[in-house]
Amino acid sequence: MRISLCNEVIRDLDFAAQCALAAALGYDGLEVAPFTLDAEAPHLLPTSRRAELRRAAADAGTAITSLHWLLVAPAGLSITTADAGTRARTLDVMERVVALAADLGATLLVHGSPSARHVAAEGDGARAEEAMARAGDWAAQHGVTYCLEPLDAGQTNWCTTVAEAAEIVRRIGKPALRTMLDTCAAGNGESASIPALLERWMPSGLIAHIHLNDRNKRGPGQGADRFGPVLSALRTTGYTGFAAVEPFDYIPDGPTSAARAIGYLRALQESAA
């Protein structure tokens, strides 16, 4: 298992400095939130800028591994809306963000964006599934994987458990569409423990990515959750993908939060070796 850092944690730095810091701390890559690259229209980044970002990661000895927070910018997007104009704009952004991921050298996208998937009326869920199906097709065209992220009911009312996400992915049946597990969301929303969830779902082949964060929204090692059993479950189930550190509260600040998390996780890895 390789560990990446979600770049919004250190977004106050320019991108080259983000790459350099992540590499220096011992991360294997960066998971990028597109809104950190352009707050208005990251899906429209010019080709030259995409090449510059990818080169900055390579120059630092790291890589852009994945994208997440896909629908933060531009504002007002929704995969569930019945408004034809908003839906068309949302799908256009999703298609272009998949292409952006491929251009940056990423192999995977994580679709969380809870505010853009709220189900309020009949048909909203069906529209969300249709959007995921189209995302699976676009991902296949670009040779990447698109992951539907289960998020707890405190964040959204559509796709709130791994079981729900797995059912949706299986029903859609697109090879490039899979799901993932976020330890904060799972800790706040699932009845089973995270190790039990991993042991249940990893053999299905549907889990393609992991987010590591405490239920208190801080980084691993900054709360009551113990990550030794989580890493052990990932190891015993044969997971070889990336796990991205994704705190939401940066205590005392972003760089320090990032440093504490990787130190804690690497120590757990070493103790288990």
C-alpha positions as CSV (number, residue, x, y, z in Angstrom):
1,M,0.0,0.0,0.0
2,R,1.2,3.5,-0.9
3,I,0.2,6.6,0.9
4,S,-0.6,9.9,-0.8
5,L,-1.5,13.3,0.6
6,C,-4.7,15.2,-0.3
7,N,-3.2,18.5,-1.5
8,E,-5.9,20.8,-0.1
9,V,-4.2,20.2,3.3
10,I,-1.3,22.3,2.1
11,R,-3.0,24.4,-0.5
12,D,-1.6,27.7,0.8
13,L,1.7,26.6,-0.8
14,D,2.2,26.9,-4.6
15,F,1.9,23.6,-6.4
16,A,5.6,22.9,-6.8
17,A,6.1,23.5,-3.1
18,Q,3.2,21.2,-2.3
19,C,4.9,18.4,-4.3
20,A,8.3,19.1,-2.7
21,L,6.9,19.0,0.8
22,A,4.9,15.9,0.3
23,A,7.9,14.1,-1.1
24,A,10.1,15.4,1.7
25,L,7.7,14.1,4.3
26,G,7.7,10.7,2.8
27,Y,4.4,10.6,0.9
28,D,4.2,8.6,-2.3
29,G,2.1,11.1,-4.2
30,L,-0.5,13.8,-4.1
31,E,-4.3,13.4,-4.5
32,V,-5.4,16.7,-6.0
33,A,-8.6,18.6,-5.4
34,P,-9.2,20.5,-8.7
35,F,-10.5,23.6,-7.0
36,T,-7.0,24.1,-5.6
37,L,-5.7,24.5,-9.1
38,D,-8.3,27.0,-10.2
39,A,-11.1,28.2,-8.0
40,E,-13.4,29.0,-10.9
41,A,-13.0,26.5,-13.7
42,P,-10.4,23.8,-13.1
43,H,-11.9,21.6,-15.8
44,L,-10.8,24.2,-18.3
45,L,-7.1,24.4,-17.4
46,P,-5.1,24.8,-20.6
47,T,-2.9,22.0,-21.9
48,S,0.3,24.0,-21.0
49,R,-0.8,24.3,-17.4
50,R,-1.6,20.6,-17.1
51,A,1.8,19.7,-18.4
52,E,3.4,22.2,-16.0
53,L,1.6,20.6,-13.0
54,R,2.6,17.1,-14.0
55,R,6.2,18.2,-14.5
56,A,6.3,19.9,-11.1
57,A,5.3,16.6,-9.5
58,A,7.9,14.7,-11.5
59,D,10.6,17.2,-10.7
60,A,9.9,16.7,-7.0
61,G,10.2,13.0,-7.4
62,T,6.5,12.3,-6.8
63,A,3.3,12.0,-8.8
64,I,-0.3,13.1,-9.0
65,T,-2.0,9.9,-8.1
66,S,-5.7,10.8,-8.1
67,L,-8.3,13.6,-8.0
68,H,-11.1,14.2,-5.5
69,W,-13.6,17.0,-4.5
70,L,-14.5,16.9,-8.2
71,L,-17.6,19.2,-8.2
72,V,-16.6,22.0,-5.8
73,A,-15.8,24.3,-8.7
74,P,-17.4,25.8,-10.7
75,A,-20.2,26.5,-8.2
76,G,-23.8,25.2,-8.5
77,L,-23.2,21.7,-9.9
78,S,-25.5,18.7,-9.2
79,I,-25.8,15.1,-10.3
80,T,-29.4,14.9,-9.0
81,T,-31.0,18.1,-10.3
82,A,-34.0,18.0,-12.7
83,D,-32.9,21.3,-14.2
84,A,-31.7,20.5,-17.7
85,G,-29.2,23.3,-17.9
86,T,-27.5,22.6,-14.5
87,R,-27.4,18.9,-15.3
88,A,-25.8,19.4,-18.7
89,R,-23.2,21.7,-17.2
90,T,-22.5,19.2,-14.4
91,L,-22.0,16.3,-16.8
92,D,-19.7,18.5,-19.0
93,V,-17.6,19.3,-16.0
94,M,-17.4,15.6,-15.0
95,E,-16.3,14.6,-18.4
96,R,-13.6,17.3,-18.6
97,V,-12.4,16.5,-15.1
98,V,-11.8,12.8,-16.1
99,A,-9.7,14.1,-19.0
100,L,-7.9,16.4,-16.6
101,A,-7.0,13.5,-14.4
102,A,-5.6,11.6,-17.3
103,D,-3.6,14.6,-18.5
104,L,-2.1,15.1,-14.9
105,G,-1.0,11.4,-14.9
106,A,-3.6,10.4,-12.3
107,T,-5.1,6.9,-12.5
108,L,-8.2,7.4,-10.3
109,L,-10.9,9.9,-9.4
110,V,-13.0,9.9,-6.2
111,H,-16.5,11.3,-6.5
112,G,-17.6,12.6,-3.1
113,S,-18.9,16.2,-3.4
114,P,-21.8,15.7,-1.0
115,S,-23.6,19.0,-1.6
116,A,-23.9,18.1,-5.3
117,R,-25.7,14.8,-4.8
118,H,-28.6,15.6,-2.5
119,V,-31.7,13.7,-3.3
120,A,-34.9,15.7,-2.7
121,A,-37.5,14.3,-5.1
122,E,-38.5,11.3,-7.1
123,G,-36.0,10.6,-9.9
124,D,-33.1,12.3,-8.3
125,G,-31.4,9.0,-7.4
126,A,-31.9,7.7,-10.9
127,R,-30.3,10.8,-12.3
128,A,-27.3,10.3,-10.0
129,E,-26.9,6.7,-11.2
130,E,-27.0,7.8,-14.8
131,A,-24.3,10.4,-14.1
132,M,-22.1,7.6,-12.5
133,A,-22.7,5.4,-15.6
134,R,-21.5,8.1,-17.9
135,A,-18.5,8.7,-15.6
136,G,-17.7,5.0,-15.9
137,D,-17.7,5.3,-19.7
138,W,-15.5,8.5,-19.7
139,A,-13.1,6.8,-17.3
140,A,-12.8,3.8,-19.5
141,Q,-12.0,6.0,-22.5
142,H,-9.2,7.7,-20.6
143,G,-7.8,4.6,-19.0
144,V,-8.6,5.7,-15.4
145,T,-10.9,4.5,-12.6
146,Y,-13.8,6.5,-11.3
147,C,-14.9,5.8,-7.7
148,L,-18.2,6.5,-6.2
149,E,-17.5,7.5,-2.5
150,P,-19.9,6.4,0.2
151,L,-20.4,9.3,2.6
152,D,-22.2,9.2,5.9
153,A,-25.7,10.5,6.4
154,G,-24.4,13.6,8.1
155,Q,-23.0,14.7,4.8
156,T,-25.5,13.4,2.2
157,N,-28.6,11.4,1.8
158,W,-27.5,9.4,-1.3
159,C,-25.1,6.5,-1.2
160,T,-24.2,6.5,2.5
161,T,-22.7,3.1,3.0
162,V,-20.2,0.8,1.2
163,A,-23.0,-1.7,0.6
164,E,-25.1,0.9,-1.1
165,A,-22.2,2.0,-3.3
166,A,-21.4,-1.6,-4.2
167,E,-25.0,-2.2,-5.2
168,I,-25.0,0.9,-7.4
169,V,-21.7,0.0,-9.0
170,R,-22.8,-3.6,-9.6
171,R,-26.2,-2.4,-11.1
172,I,-24.4,0.0,-13.5
173,G,-21.9,-2.6,-14.5
174,K,-19.1,-0.4,-15.9
175,P,-15.6,-1.9,-15.4
176,A,-14.0,1.5,-14.8
177,L,-16.6,2.5,-12.2
178,R,-15.8,1.3,-8.7
179,T,-16.2,2.4,-5.1
180,M,-13.9,3.1,-2.2
181,L,-13.8,3.5,1.6
182,D,-13.3,6.7,3.6
183,T,-12.4,5.9,7.2
184,C,-14.0,9.1,8.6
185,A,-17.3,8.5,6.7
186,A,-17.3,4.8,7.5
187,G,-16.5,5.4,11.2
188,N,-19.4,7.9,11.4
189,G,-21.9,6.0,9.3
190,E,-21.4,2.3,9.2
191,S,-22.5,-0.3,11.8
192,A,-19.5,-2.6,11.2
193,S,-15.9,-1.7,12.0
194,I,-13.6,-0.5,9.3
195,P,-11.4,-3.7,9.4
196,A,-14.6,-5.8,9.1
197,L,-15.8,-3.7,6.2
198,L,-12.4,-4.2,4.4
199,E,-12.5,-7.9,5.0
200,R,-16.1,-8.0,3.7
201,W,-15.6,-5.9,0.6
202,M,-12.0,-6.1,-0.6
203,P,-12.5,-9.6,-2.0
204,S,-15.4,-8.3,-4.2
205,G,-12.9,-6.3,-6.2
206,L,-15.1,-3.2,-5.9
207,I,-12.9,-1.2,-3.5
208,A,-10.3,0.7,-5.6
209,H,-9.2,3.4,-3.1
210,I,-8.9,4.4,0.6
211,H,-9.1,7.7,2.4
212,L,-7.5,7.7,5.9
213,N,-8.9,10.2,8.4
214,D,-10.1,10.1,12.0
215,R,-13.8,10.3,12.8
216,N,-13.1,13.7,14.4
217,K,-12.1,14.9,10.9
218,R,-8.4,15.2,11.8
219,G,-5.6,13.2,10.4
220,P,-4.7,9.7,11.4
221,G,-3.1,9.7,14.8
222,Q,-4.9,12.9,15.9
223,G,-8.0,11.3,17.4
224,A,-9.4,8.2,19.2
225,D,-9.4,6.0,16.1
226,R,-6.7,3.4,15.9
227,F,-5.3,2.8,12.4
228,G,-3.1,-0.3,13.1
229,P,-6.1,-2.6,12.6
230,V,-7.0,-0.7,9.5
231,L,-3.6,-1.1,7.9
232,S,-3.5,-4.8,9.0
233,A,-6.8,-5.4,7.3
234,L,-5.5,-3.7,4.1
235,R,-2.4,-5.8,4.2
236,T,-4.2,-9.2,4.8
237,T,-6.7,-8.5,2.1
238,G,-4.0,-7.8,-0.4
239,Y,-4.6,-4.1,-1.1
240,T,-1.8,-2.6,-3.2
241,G,-3.4,0.7,-4.2
242,F,-3.1,4.1,-2.7
243,A,-4.5,5.3,0.6
244,A,-4.8,9.1,0.7
245,V,-4.5,11.0,4.0
246,E,-7.5,13.4,4.0
247,P,-8.0,15.4,7.2
248,F,-10.6,18.2,7.2
249,D,-9.4,20.0,10.3
250,Y,-5.7,20.9,10.1
251,I,-4.4,20.9,13.7
252,P,-2.3,23.0,14.3
253,D,-1.9,23.7,10.6
254,G,-1.8,22.0,7.2
255,P,1.9,21.1,7.0
256,T,2.1,19.9,10.6
257,S,-1.0,17.8,10.2
258,A,0.4,16.2,7.1
259,A,3.7,15.5,8.9
260,R,2.1,14.0,11.9
261,A,-0.1,11.7,9.8
262,I,2.7,10.3,7.7
263,G,4.9,9.8,10.7
264,Y,2.2,7.9,12.5
265,L,1.3,5.7,9.5
266,R,4.9,4.9,8.6
267,A,5.6,3.9,12.2
268,L,2.6,1.5,12.1
269,Q,3.8,0.1,8.8
270,E,7.3,-0.5,10.1
271,S,6.0,-2.1,13.4
272,A,4.0,-4.6,11.3
273,A,6.9,-5.4,8.9
